[in-house]
Amino acid sequence: MKHIVKILALVVAITVLWIGLLQTSVIPYNHTWLLPIYFVVSLGCYGLLMVGVGLMNFPTCPQEALLLQKDIVEAKEYLKQKGVDLTLN
């Protein structure tokens, strides 16, 4: 929910800035119409950056890995008892 509020606040701030630039003649009129495109591209880059940071900081869970290995061993034993051949050819 926090990210949605951040993004909405950013959208509102950019919109206000854009409308302000359209009302004044600080930046040429032709360039101000390109600002929404720049904003969308920037937002996409920000999203990719956040995904990359999230992947770099992905937590490892050694306890869960041990539990998963234990479950795999139990499943193999269960399947062997039922007569399933688990050997790879």
C-alpha positions, 0 to 999 in steps of 0.5 A: 500500500505504501508504494501505491501512495508514493506513486500516486503522490508522484503522479499528482506532483508531476501533473501539477508541474506539467500543468504549471509548465503548460500555463507559463511559457518557461519551457516551449509549448512543443517540449511540454507535450512530451513530458508525459511520455518522459514521465511514463518512461521514467516510471518504467525505469523506476519499476525495473530498478525496484525489481532489480533491487528486490532480486538482489536483496532476495532473502535466503531461507536456509530453514525452509530449504532444509524442510523442503529437502526433508519433504522430498525425502519423505515423498520419495520414500512414500512413492517407493512404498507404493511401487513407483520407480524413481530412477532416472535412465 
